[in-house]
Amino acid sequence: MNSNHFLKTTNTKMNKFDRIISILILLQSKKIITAAIIAERFKISLRTVYRDINTLKNAGIPISGDPGIGYSIMEGYRLPPIMFNEGEALSLLTAEKFMANITDNQTQKHYSDAMIKIKAVLRSSEKEALDLLEDSISITPYKTEDHKPYLQVLFKSVASCQLLKVSYEKADGSTSERLLEPVGCYHQSNKWYLVAYCQMQKDYRTFKMNRIQSIISLDQTFERHPINLQHYLEKQAKSWKKQKSGLLVEVQFESSVVEFADLRKYYFGLIDEIQEVNGVRMKFWASSIELMARWLIPFTNKAVIVEPKELRDRMNVLSKELYMHYNSNPF
């Protein structure tokens, strides 16, 4: 296999052998997995899932479980090292580039060490292709943040339900000590945030990572929370929309300008986007007609305002002012 072949991707349907091996790998990735999850992942029927599971059992794989309950592999069983296909290896390489920009040094090192192990199982031609691509992919952040070395502590605390003692700088510059039960972490606009239950406030709170002055993982554990990170973020988003004054804006961007719209879409309050044949339809919760109008001017006829009418009217006025400005300017 040469490097060019390694870069090619195919859209052929996964054959039965590859699917069964992939199901085995999937079973090893979680404690228990339902047939419905397997069917959804591989786009197959439940009946096919049951047949594939039986095939694995007949091959001597120690799988326990039943339809409707879920399946798991006997503790201690592991599939020997496997080969990664080209798409998986390239995706991991791309992820490594992102990791260098959005995480702390410790997390970056762990990921780089993992990548070395992954590259070790690749064929020589595939290693050569990855080496070539490594210097041909660059991810540059729009702005940088000093990532404090807390991510590993936070991730481990979330996984093990370990209580955290945190020294946190508040918005007014003062510092407070908190006992936190972490729910999860998320990255947005080049910043990391921690969602946790604060024992002092007796409620869930969002903490900016760059305001954490120190963090200690205590021996004390807590009961896993009934809500997960996604539920919390969805609840917060709904609450924010109710409290914040604004209006719904819907814009259809042509494919040729979508990449430019992506640069600032979150700044202008993106709440939903729908992929369409000739572009992307984006919905915003906007705080200002004027700001939206002036942002959309550079897109000219490559963006169509679906709603509201007030925004279309304002764009009409601004475009006439722009036309008059350049037609009356002697230069």
TORKOL-4160 file (C-alpha; in steps of 0.2 Angstrom, whole numbers, padded with zeros to 4 digits, m for minus):
331
<pt num="1" X="0000" Y="0000" Z="0000"/>
<pt num="2" X="0008" Y="0017" Z="m0005"/>
<pt num="3" X="0004" Y="0034" Z="0003"/>
<pt num="4" X="m0008" Y="0039" Z="m0010"/>
<pt num="5" X="m0018" Y="0023" Z="m0007"/>
<pt num="6" X="m0018" Y="0027" Z="0011"/>
<pt num="7" X="m0026" Y="0044" Z="0008"/>
<pt num="8" X="m0041" Y="0037" Z="m0001"/>
<pt num="9" X="m0057" Y="0034" Z="0007"/>
<pt num="10" X="m0072" Y="0023" Z="0001"/>
<pt num="11" X="m0090" Y="0024" Z="0004"/>
<pt num="12" X="m0093" Y="0005" Z="0002"/>
<pt num="13" X="m0105" Y="m0003" Z="0014"/>
<pt num="14" X="m0096" Y="m0012" Z="0028"/>
<pt num="15" X="m0095" Y="m0031" Z="0025"/>
<pt num="16" X="m0101" Y="m0044" Z="0038"/>
<pt num="17" X="m0084" Y="m0048" Z="0044"/>
<pt num="18" X="m0078" Y="m0030" Z="0047"/>
<pt num="19" X="m0095" Y="m0027" Z="0055"/>
<pt num="20" X="m0094" Y="m0041" Z="0067"/>
<pt num="21" X="m0076" Y="m0036" Z="0072"/>
<pt num="22" X="m0082" Y="m0018" Z="0075"/>
<pt num="23" X="m0096" Y="m0024" Z="0086"/>
<pt num="24" X="m0083" Y="m0034" Z="0096"/>
<pt num="25" X="m0073" Y="m0018" Z="0098"/>
<pt num="26" X="m0088" Y="m0008" Z="0103"/>
<pt num="27" X="m0093" Y="m0021" Z="0116"/>
<pt num="28" X="m0076" Y="m0019" Z="0124"/>
<pt num="29" X="m0078" Y="0000" Z="0125"/>
<pt num="30" X="m0092" Y="0000" Z="0137"/>
<pt num="31" X="m0098" Y="m0010" Z="0152"/>
<pt num="32" X="m0115" Y="m0014" Z="0144"/>
<pt num="33" X="m0122" Y="m0010" Z="0127"/>
<pt num="34" X="m0140" Y="m0013" Z="0120"/>
<pt num="35" X="m0144" Y="m0020" Z="0104"/>
<pt num="36" X="m0153" Y="m0004" Z="0099"/>
<pt num="37" X="m0137" Y="0006" Z="0101"/>
<pt num="38" X="m0127" Y="m0007" Z="0090"/>
<pt num="39" X="m0141" Y="m0007" Z="0077"/>
<pt num="40" X="m0141" Y="0012" Z="0076"/>
<pt num="41" X="m0122" Y="0013" Z="0075"/>
<pt num="42" X="m0120" Y="0001" Z="0061"/>
<pt num="43" X="m0137" Y="0005" Z="0052"/>
<pt num="44" X="m0143" Y="m0013" Z="0053"/>
<pt num="45" X="m0159" Y="m0021" Z="0060"/>
<pt num="46" X="m0161" Y="m0029" Z="0077"/>
<pt num="47" X="m0162" Y="m0046" Z="0070"/>
<pt num="48" X="m0145" Y="m0044" Z="0061"/>
<pt num="49" X="m0138" Y="m0038" Z="0078"/>
<pt num="50" X="m0144" Y="m0054" Z="0087"/>
<pt num="51" X="m0137" Y="m0065" Z="0073"/>
<pt num="52" X="m0120" Y="m0056" Z="0074"/>
<pt num="53" X="m0120" Y="m0058" Z="0093"/>
<pt num="54" X="m0123" Y="m0076" Z="0091"/>
<pt num="55" X="m0109" Y="m0077" Z="0078"/>
<pt num="56" X="m0097" Y="m0070" Z="0091"/>
<pt num="57" X="m0103" Y="m0081" Z="0105"/>
<pt num="58" X="m0101" Y="m0097" Z="0093"/>
<pt num="59" X="m0083" Y="m0090" Z="0090"/>
<pt num="60" X="m0079" Y="m0092" Z="0108"/>
<pt num="61" X="m0081" Y="m0074" Z="0114"/>
<pt num="62" X="m0087" Y="m0073" Z="0132"/>
<pt num="63" X="m0103" Y="m0062" Z="0129"/>
<pt num="64" X="m0116" Y="m0062" Z="0142"/>
<pt num="65" X="m0134" Y="m0053" Z="0141"/>
<pt num="66" X="m0150" Y="m0055" Z="0132"/>
<pt num="67" X="m0160" Y="m0045" Z="0119"/>
<pt num="68" X="m0169" Y="m0030" Z="0128"/>
<pt num="69" X="m0157" Y="m0030" Z="0142"/>
<pt num="70" X="m0140" Y="m0027" Z="0134"/>
<pt num="71" X="m0124" Y="m0036" Z="0131"/>
<pt num="72" X="m0107" Y="m0036" Z="0139"/>
<pt num="73" X="m0090" Y="m0045" Z="0138"/>
<pt num="74" X="m0083" Y="m0055" Z="0153"/>
<pt num="75" X="m0072" Y="m0045" Z="0164"/>
<pt num="76" X="m0053" Y="m0047" Z="0159"/>
<pt num="77" X="m0056" Y="m0052" Z="0140"/>
<pt num="78" X="m0047" Y="m0041" Z="0128"/>
<pt num="79" X="m0046" Y="m0041" Z="0109"/>
<pt num="80" X="m0027" Y="m0041" Z="0104"/>
<pt num="81" X="m0020" Y="m0025" Z="0096"/>
<pt num="82" X="m0029" Y="m0021" Z="0079"/>
<pt num="83" X="m0025" Y="m0011" Z="0064"/>
<pt num="84" X="m0033" Y="0006" Z="0062"/>
<pt num="85" X="m0040" Y="0010" Z="0045"/>
<pt num="86" X="m0034" Y="0026" Z="0036"/>
<pt num="87" X="m0049" Y="0036" Z="0040"/>
<pt num="88" X="m0047" Y="0033" Z="0059"/>
<pt num="89" X="m0029" Y="0036" Z="0059"/>
<pt num="90" X="m0031" Y="0053" Z="0050"/>
<pt num="91" X="m0045" Y="0058" Z="0061"/>
<pt num="92" X="m0034" Y="0054" Z="0076"/>
<pt num="93" X="m0020" Y="0065" Z="0069"/>
<pt num="94" X="m0032" Y="0079" Z="0066"/>
<pt num="95" X="m0038" Y="0078" Z="0084"/>
<pt num="96" X="m0020" Y="0079" Z="0090"/>
<pt num="97" X="m0018" Y="0095" Z="0081"/>
<pt num="98" X="m0033" Y="0102" Z="0090"/>
<pt num="99" X="m0028" Y="0095" Z="0107"/>
<pt num="100" X="m0012" Y="0105" Z="0106"/>
<pt num="101" X="m0022" Y="0121" Z="0106"/>
<pt num="102" X="m0036" Y="0118" Z="0118"/>
<pt num="103" X="m0029" Y="0108" Z="0132"/>
<pt num="104" X="m0016" Y="0109" Z="0145"/>
<pt num="105" X="0002" Y="0102" Z="0144"/>
<pt num="106" X="m0002" Y="0086" Z="0154"/>
<pt num="107" X="m0017" Y="0082" Z="0143"/>
<pt num="108" X="m0007" Y="0085" Z="0127"/>
<pt num="109" X="0007" Y="0074" Z="0133"/>
<pt num="110" X="m0005" Y="0060" Z="0137"/>
<pt num="111" X="m0013" Y="0061" Z="0120"/>
<pt num="112" X="0004" Y="0062" Z="0111"/>
<pt num="113" X="0009" Y="0046" Z="0121"/>
<pt num="114" X="m0007" Y="0038" Z="0115"/>
<pt num="115" X="m0003" Y="0043" Z="0097"/>
<pt num="116" X="0014" Y="0035" Z="0098"/>
<pt num="117" X="0006" Y="0018" Z="0103"/>
<pt num="118" X="m0007" Y="0020" Z="0089"/>
<pt num="119" X="0007" Y="0023" Z="0076"/>
<pt num="120" X="0016" Y="0008" Z="0082"/>
<pt num="121" X="0003" Y="m0004" Z="0075"/>
<pt num="122" X="0002" Y="0005" Z="0058"/>
<pt num="123" X="0011" Y="m0002" Z="0043"/>
<pt num="124" X="0026" Y="0006" Z="0036"/>
<pt num="125" X="0017" Y="0015" Z="0022"/>
<pt num="126" X="0004" Y="0021" Z="0033"/>
<pt num="127" X="0017" Y="0028" Z="0045"/>
<pt num="128" X="0025" Y="0037" Z="0031"/>
<pt num="129" X="0009" Y="0045" Z="0025"/>
<pt num="130" X="0005" Y="0051" Z="0043"/>
<pt num="131" X="0023" Y="0058" Z="0045"/>
<pt num="132" X="0020" Y="0068" Z="0028"/>
<pt num="133" X="0003" Y="0074" Z="0034"/>
<pt num="134" X="0009" Y="0079" Z="0052"/>
<pt num="135" X="0018" Y="0094" Z="0044"/>
<pt num="136" X="0004" Y="0098" Z="0032"/>
<pt num="137" X="m0010" Y="0101" Z="0044"/>
<pt num="138" X="m0010" Y="0116" Z="0055"/>
<pt num="139" X="m0024" Y="0122" Z="0067"/>
<pt num="140" X="m0022" Y="0140" Z="0073"/>
<pt num="141" X="m0033" Y="0146" Z="0087"/>
<pt num="142" X="m0041" Y="0163" Z="0085"/>
<pt num="143" X="m0035" Y="0168" Z="0102"/>
<pt num="144" X="m0025" Y="0159" Z="0115"/>
<pt num="145" X="m0029" Y="0156" Z="0133"/>
<pt num="146" X="m0017" Y="0151" Z="0147"/>
<pt num="147" X="m0023" Y="0133" Z="0150"/>
<pt num="148" X="m0020" Y="0129" Z="0168"/>
<pt num="149" X="m0015" Y="0111" Z="0172"/>
<pt num="150" X="m0032" Y="0106" Z="0180"/>
<pt num="151" X="m0040" Y="0096" Z="0166"/>
<pt num="152" X="m0033" Y="0079" Z="0171"/>
<pt num="153" X="m0039" Y="0082" Z="0189"/>
<pt num="154" X="m0056" Y="0087" Z="0183"/>
<pt num="155" X="m0058" Y="0073" Z="0171"/>
<pt num="156" X="m0053" Y="0060" Z="0184"/>
<pt num="157" X="m0064" Y="0068" Z="0197"/>
<pt num="158" X="m0079" Y="0067" Z="0186"/>
<pt num="159" X="m0076" Y="0049" Z="0182"/>
<pt num="160" X="m0073" Y="0044" Z="0200"/>
<pt num="161" X="m0085" Y="0056" Z="0209"/>
<pt num="162" X="m0071" Y="0063" Z="0219"/>
<pt num="163" X="m0075" Y="0079" Z="0229"/>
<pt num="164" X="m0065" Y="0094" Z="0224"/>
<pt num="165" X="m0058" Y="0109" Z="0235"/>
<pt num="166" X="m0056" Y="0124" Z="0224"/>
<pt num="167" X="m0050" Y="0141" Z="0226"/>
<pt num="168" X="m0060" Y="0152" Z="0214"/>
<pt num="169" X="m0058" Y="0170" Z="0209"/>
<pt num="170" X="m0075" Y="0179" Z="0208"/>
<pt num="171" X="m0079" Y="0192" Z="0195"/>
<pt num="172" X="m0075" Y="0206" Z="0208"/>
<pt num="173" X="m0058" Y="0200" Z="0210"/>
<pt num="174" X="m0060" Y="0192" Z="0227"/>
<pt num="175" X="m0057" Y="0174" Z="0231"/>
<pt num="176" X="m0068" Y="0161" Z="0238"/>
<pt num="177" X="m0066" Y="0143" Z="0244"/>
<pt num="178" X="m0078" Y="0130" Z="0236"/>
<pt num="179" X="m0082" Y="0112" Z="0239"/>
<pt num="180" X="m0087" Y="0106" Z="0222"/>
<pt num="181" X="m0095" Y="0090" Z="0215"/>
<pt num="182" X="m0090" Y="0090" Z="0197"/>
<pt num="183" X="m0103" Y="0086" Z="0183"/>
<pt num="184" X="m0093" Y="0089" Z="0168"/>
<pt num="185" X="m0082" Y="0100" Z="0158"/>
<pt num="186" X="m0085" Y="0109" Z="0141"/>
<pt num="187" X="m0075" Y="0120" Z="0129"/>
<pt num="188" X="m0082" Y="0135" Z="0121"/>
<pt num="189" X="m0075" Y="0150" Z="0112"/>
<pt num="190" X="m0057" Y="0144" Z="0116"/>
<pt num="191" X="m0061" Y="0143" Z="0135"/>
<pt num="192" X="m0064" Y="0128" Z="0147"/>
<pt num="193" X="m0078" Y="0128" Z="0159"/>
<pt num="194" X="m0082" Y="0117" Z="0174"/>
<pt num="195" X="m0100" Y="0112" Z="0178"/>
<pt num="196" X="m0102" Y="0107" Z="0196"/>
<pt num="197" X="m0114" Y="0106" Z="0211"/>
<pt num="198" X="m0107" Y="0119" Z="0224"/>
<pt num="199" X="m0110" Y="0113" Z="0242"/>
<pt num="200" X="m0109" Y="0131" Z="0247"/>
<pt num="201" X="m0122" Y="0138" Z="0235"/>
<pt num="202" X="m0132" Y="0122" Z="0236"/>
<pt num="203" X="m0135" Y="0123" Z="0218"/>
<pt num="204" X="m0127" Y="0119" Z="0201"/>
<pt num="205" X="m0114" Y="0132" Z="0194"/>
<pt num="206" X="m0103" Y="0135" Z="0180"/>
<pt num="207" X="m0085" Y="0140" Z="0184"/>
<pt num="208" X="m0072" Y="0147" Z="0171"/>
<pt num="209" X="m0057" Y="0137" Z="0171"/>
<pt num="210" X="m0045" Y="0152" Z="0170"/>
<pt num="211" X="m0052" Y="0159" Z="0187"/>
<pt num="212" X="m0048" Y="0143" Z="0196"/>
<pt num="213" X="m0033" Y="0147" Z="0207"/>
<pt num="214" X="m0030" Y="0130" Z="0215"/>
<pt num="215" X="m0038" Y="0113" Z="0215"/>
<pt num="216" X="m0037" Y="0099" Z="0227"/>
<pt num="217" X="m0045" Y="0081" Z="0224"/>
<pt num="218" X="m0051" Y="0075" Z="0241"/>
<pt num="219" X="m0053" Y="0057" Z="0247"/>
<pt num="220" X="m0071" Y="0060" Z="0250"/>
<pt num="221" X="m0083" Y="0054" Z="0236"/>
<pt num="222" X="m0101" Y="0059" Z="0232"/>
<pt num="223" X="m0116" Y="0051" Z="0224"/>
<pt num="224" X="m0117" Y="0053" Z="0205"/>
<pt num="225" X="m0129" Y="0067" Z="0200"/>
<pt num="226" X="m0146" Y="0063" Z="0192"/>
<pt num="227" X="m0142" Y="0076" Z="0178"/>
<pt num="228" X="m0128" Y="0075" Z="0166"/>
<pt num="229" X="m0118" Y="0089" Z="0157"/>
<pt num="230" X="m0129" Y="0089" Z="0142"/>
<pt num="231" X="m0145" Y="0090" Z="0152"/>
<pt num="232" X="m0138" Y="0105" Z="0162"/>
<pt num="233" X="m0132" Y="0114" Z="0146"/>
<pt num="234" X="m0149" Y="0112" Z="0138"/>
<pt num="235" X="m0158" Y="0118" Z="0153"/>
<pt num="236" X="m0146" Y="0133" Z="0154"/>
<pt num="237" X="m0149" Y="0137" Z="0136"/>
<pt num="238" X="m0168" Y="0137" Z="0138"/>
<pt num="239" X="m0167" Y="0148" Z="0154"/>
<pt num="240" X="m0155" Y="0160" Z="0145"/>
<pt num="241" X="m0167" Y="0162" Z="0130"/>
<pt num="242" X="m0181" Y="0166" Z="0142"/>
<pt num="243" X="m0172" Y="0179" Z="0152"/>
<pt num="244" X="m0162" Y="0188" Z="0138"/>
<pt num="245" X="m0172" Y="0200" Z="0128"/>
<pt num="246" X="m0170" Y="0198" Z="0109"/>
<pt num="247" X="m0177" Y="0191" Z="0094"/>
<pt num="248" X="m0176" Y="0176" Z="0083"/>
<pt num="249" X="m0166" Y="0178" Z="0067"/>
<pt num="250" X="m0165" Y="0165" Z="0053"/>
<pt num="251" X="m0153" Y="0167" Z="0038"/>
<pt num="252" X="m0149" Y="0156" Z="0024"/>
<pt num="253" X="m0130" Y="0156" Z="0019"/>
<pt num="254" X="m0124" Y="0149" Z="0002"/>
<pt num="255" X="m0111" Y="0136" Z="0003"/>
<pt num="256" X="m0097" Y="0148" Z="m0004"/>
<pt num="257" X="m0099" Y="0159" Z="0012"/>
<pt num="258" X="m0103" Y="0146" Z="0026"/>
<pt num="259" X="m0085" Y="0146" Z="0032"/>
<pt num="260" X="m0085" Y="0164" Z="0035"/>
<pt num="261" X="m0101" Y="0164" Z="0044"/>
<pt num="262" X="m0094" Y="0150" Z="0055"/>
<pt num="263" X="m0081" Y="0162" Z="0061"/>
<pt num="264" X="m0093" Y="0173" Z="0071"/>
<pt num="265" X="m0109" Y="0163" Z="0072"/>
<pt num="266" X="m0108" Y="0159" Z="0090"/>
<pt num="267" X="m0104" Y="0177" Z="0094"/>
<pt num="268" X="m0121" Y="0182" Z="0086"/>
<pt num="269" X="m0131" Y="0169" Z="0096"/>
<pt num="270" X="m0132" Y="0154" Z="0085"/>
<pt num="271" X="m0145" Y="0142" Z="0092"/>
<pt num="272" X="m0148" Y="0130" Z="0078"/>
<pt num="273" X="m0141" Y="0126" Z="0060"/>
<pt num="274" X="m0148" Y="0115" Z="0047"/>
<pt num="275" X="m0138" Y="0108" Z="0032"/>
<pt num="276" X="m0146" Y="0111" Z="0016"/>
<pt num="277" X="m0142" Y="0106" Z="m0002"/>
<pt num="278" X="m0135" Y="0123" Z="m0007"/>
<pt num="279" X="m0129" Y="0129" Z="0010"/>
<pt num="280" X="m0133" Y="0131" Z="0028"/>
<pt num="281" X="m0149" Y="0138" Z="0037"/>
<pt num="282" X="m0144" Y="0146" Z="0053"/>
<pt num="283" X="m0155" Y="0152" Z="0068"/>
<pt num="284" X="m0149" Y="0165" Z="0080"/>
<pt num="285" X="m0156" Y="0173" Z="0096"/>
<pt num="286" X="m0150" Y="0191" Z="0092"/>
<pt num="287" X="m0149" Y="0205" Z="0105"/>
<pt num="288" X="m0148" Y="0219" Z="0091"/>
<pt num="289" X="m0155" Y="0221" Z="0074"/>
<pt num="290" X="m0142" Y="0234" Z="0071"/>
<pt num="291" X="m0127" Y="0222" Z="0075"/>
<pt num="292" X="m0135" Y="0208" Z="0065"/>
<pt num="293" X="m0137" Y="0219" Z="0050"/>
<pt num="294" X="m0120" Y="0226" Z="0050"/>
<pt num="295" X="m0113" Y="0209" Z="0052"/>
<pt num="296" X="m0123" Y="0202" Z="0037"/>
<pt num="297" X="m0118" Y="0217" Z="0025"/>
<pt num="298" X="m0101" Y="0209" Z="0019"/>
<pt num="299" X="m0111" Y="0193" Z="0014"/>
<pt num="300" X="m0120" Y="0203" Z="0000"/>
<pt num="301" X="m0132" Y="0192" Z="m0010"/>
<pt num="302" X="m0124" Y="0176" Z="m0003"/>
<pt num="303" X="m0135" Y="0177" Z="0012"/>
<pt num="304" X="m0154" Y="0178" Z="0013"/>
<pt num="305" X="m0163" Y="0184" Z="0028"/>
<pt num="306" X="m0178" Y="0172" Z="0031"/>
<pt num="307" X="m0184" Y="0182" Z="0046"/>
<pt num="308" X="m0188" Y="0194" Z="0054"/>
<pt num="309" X="m0195" Y="0208" Z="0042"/>
<pt num="310" X="m0187" Y="0221" Z="0053"/>
<pt num="311" X="m0169" Y="0215" Z="0049"/>
<pt num="312" X="m0173" Y="0214" Z="0030"/>
<pt num="313" X="m0179" Y="0232" Z="0031"/>
<pt num="314" X="m0164" Y="0238" Z="0040"/>
<pt num="315" X="m0152" Y="0229" Z="0028"/>
<pt num="316" X="m0162" Y="0238" Z="0014"/>
<pt num="317" X="m0158" Y="0255" Z="0022"/>
<pt num="318" X="m0140" Y="0251" Z="0025"/>
<pt num="319" X="m0137" Y="0245" Z="0007"/>
<pt num="320" X="m0144" Y="0261" Z="0000"/>
<pt num="321" X="m0133" Y="0271" Z="0011"/>
<pt num="322" X="m0118" Y="0261" Z="0006"/>
<pt num="323" X="m0123" Y="0264" Z="m0013"/>
<pt num="324" X="m0125" Y="0282" Z="m0010"/>
<pt num="325" X="m0109" Y="0284" Z="m0001"/>
<pt num="326" X="m0098" Y="0276" Z="m0014"/>
<pt num="327" X="m0107" Y="0285" Z="m0029"/>
<pt num="328" X="m0106" Y="0302" Z="m0021"/>
<pt num="329" X="m0088" Y="0300" Z="m0015"/>
<pt num="330" X="m0076" Y="0309" Z="m0027"/>
<pt num="331" X="m0062" Y="0297" Z="m0024"/>
